[in-house]
Amino acid sequence: MDADNKPEGQPQQELGTAKPRSRVSKILLWVLASIFGLLVLAAIIVPNLLRSCRVTANQSSAVGSLRTLNTAEITYSSTYDSGFSATLTYLQPGTAANPSSTAAGLIDSVLATGLKSGYRFTYSAGPPNESGRIDSYSIIAVPIDSSHGPNSYYTDQSGVIRQNSTTTASSTDSPLAG
């Protein structure tokens, strides 16, 4: 043994210096831990971000569908001079070459089913007047389940779309901006 209590033939190491191999191992361990941390963070954030994007897309689609239905109802009323349609299916395309009051071809057949982009659309025609003309309607759009979003929407012959995020929307709820 030498004076430093080391076996003879061992190189002496100054205090405060680490072996180069040990320093590289620590850096590599730190890099791997950082990458693992980022992967865990991404695993938490990405699904929530995707869900949020899907909900926003479904809600935008529902509002767009309500705008389409309002436009179709106005077109139907002015084209067939019988007021608004009795059902959503009157607005869908028919099998005949020419549109008619029971197959006007104003909306696509998917929307006419009342289900689109995670929302259920319920159309209610107002009562016919003494001449049989339907002068009012309302449409409610509600999410099929909570994974499609919390908002429900309401519109009627006024064309104003209203929204409620806690219960089924109605004519008394706040209108959407813009």
C-alpha positions in Angstrom: 0.0 0.0 0.0 1.2 3.5 -0.7 0.8 6.6 1.4 -2.9 7.2 0.3 -3.9 3.7 1.5 -4.3 2.5 -2.1 -3.0 -0.7 -3.5 0.3 -0.2 -5.3 0.0 0.3 -9.1 -3.4 2.1 -8.9 -3.4 5.5 -10.5 -4.0 8.4 -8.1 -7.1 10.5 -8.6 -7.4 14.1 -7.7 -10.3 15.0 -5.3 -13.4 16.4 -7.1 -12.8 14.6 -10.4 -15.0 11.8 -11.6 -14.1 9.0 -13.9 -15.1 9.9 -17.5 -17.2 6.8 -17.8 -19.2 7.7 -14.8 -19.9 11.2 -16.1 -21.2 9.9 -19.4 -23.4 7.4 -17.6 -25.0 10.1 -15.5 -25.7 12.3 -18.6 -27.2 9.3 -20.4 -29.4 8.5 -17.4 -30.5 12.1 -17.3 -31.4 12.2 -21.0 -33.3 8.9 -20.8 -35.2 10.1 -17.7 -36.1 13.3 -19.6 -37.3 11.4 -22.6 -39.4 9.1 -20.4 -40.9 12.1 -18.7 -41.8 13.7 -22.0 -43.4 10.4 -23.1 -45.5 10.2 -20.0 -46.6 13.8 -20.4 -47.5 13.3 -24.0 -49.5 10.2 -23.1 -51.6 12.3 -20.7 -51.9 15.4 -22.9 -52.5 14.0 -26.4 -55.7 12.0 -25.7 -57.2 15.0 -23.9 -56.3 17.3 -26.8 -57.8 14.9 -29.3 -61.0 14.6 -27.3 -61.2 18.4 -27.1 -60.7 18.7 -30.9 -63.4 16.0 -31.5 -65.9 17.7 -29.2 -65.3 21.1 -30.9 -65.7 19.5 -34.3 -68.9 17.8 -33.3 -70.3 21.1 -31.9 -69.3 23.0 -35.0 -71.0 20.4 -37.2 -74.2 20.6 -35.2 -74.4 24.4 -35.5 -73.6 24.1 -39.2 -76.3 21.5 -39.6 -78.8 23.8 -37.9 -77.9 26.6 -40.3 -78.4 24.2 -43.2 -81.8 23.2 -41.9 -82.9 26.8 -41.4 -81.9 27.6 -45.0 -83.6 24.5 -46.3 -86.8 25.4 -44.4 -86.9 28.9 -45.9 -86.2 27.5 -49.4 -88.9 24.9 -48.9 -91.5 27.4 -47.7 -90.9 29.8 -50.7 -90.7 27.0 -53.3 -93.7 24.9 -52.3 -95.9 27.7 -50.9 -97.2 25.4 -48.2 -95.2 26.8 -45.2 -92.5 24.8 -43.6 -92.0 21.0 -44.1 -94.0 18.5 -42.0 -90.9 16.4 -41.3 -87.1 16.4 -41.9 -87.5 13.7 -44.5 -89.5 16.0 -46.7 -86.2 18.0 -47.2 -84.1 15.0 -48.3 -83.5 14.0 -51.9 -86.1 11.6 -53.4 -85.8 8.9 -56.0 -87.5 10.8 -58.7 -85.6 13.1 -61.0 -87.6 16.2 -60.0 -87.9 17.5 -56.5 -91.3 17.5 -54.8 -92.8 18.7 -51.6 -92.1 15.3 -50.0 -88.6 14.9 -51.4 -87.3 18.4 -51.9 -83.6 17.6 -52.2 -82.6 20.4 -49.9 -80.5 18.5 -47.3 -78.5 15.3 -47.5 -80.0 12.0 -46.5 -77.7 11.6 -43.5 -79.0 14.8 -41.9 -82.6 13.8 -42.8 -82.2 10.8 -40.5 -81.8 13.1 -37.5 -78.4 11.8 -36.6 -75.1 13.5 -37.6 -71.7 14.0 -36.0 -72.7 12.8 -32.6 -75.8 14.8 -32.4 -79.5 13.9 -32.5 -81.7 16.5 -34.3 -85.4 16.6 -33.4 -87.6 18.5 -35.7 -91.1 19.6 -34.6 -93.4 21.2 -37.1 -95.8 23.7 -35.8 -99.5 23.1 -36.1 -101.0 23.7 -39.5 -103.2 26.8 -39.8 -106.8 26.6 -41.2 -105.5 26.4 -44.7 -103.1 23.6 -43.9 -100.0 25.8 -44.0 -97.2 25.2 -41.4 -96.0 28.6 -40.2 -93.6 27.5 -37.5 -91.0 24.9 -36.6 -88.4 24.2 -34.0 -85.3 22.0 -34.1 -83.3 20.7 -31.1 -79.9 19.2 -31.4 -78.6 17.3 -28.4 -75.4 15.2 -28.1 -75.9 11.5 -28.3 -73.8 11.1 -25.2 -71.4 13.2 -23.1 -68.3 12.2 -25.2 -69.7 14.3 -28.1 -69.8 17.5 -26.0 -72.0 19.2 -23.4 -73.8 21.7 -25.5 -77.3 21.4 -26.9 -78.7 23.7 -29.5 -82.2 25.1 -30.4 -83.4 27.0 -33.5 -86.8 27.8 -35.0 -88.3 29.8 -37.9 -86.6 32.9 -36.6 -83.2 31.4 -37.7 -81.6 32.2 -34.3 -79.5 29.4 -32.9 -79.5 29.1 -29.2 -77.2 27.1 -26.9 -77.3 25.6 -23.4 -74.5 23.6 -21.8 -76.4 22.2 -18.8 -79.7 21.0 -20.2 -81.7 20.8 -23.4 -81.6 24.1 -25.2 -84.9 26.0 -25.7 -86.2 29.3 -27.1 -85.3 31.1 -23.9 -81.6 30.3 -24.0 -78.9 32.8 -25.1 -78.3 33.0 -28.8 -74.9 32.1 -30.2 -72.6 35.0 -31.1 -71.9 35.6 -34.7 
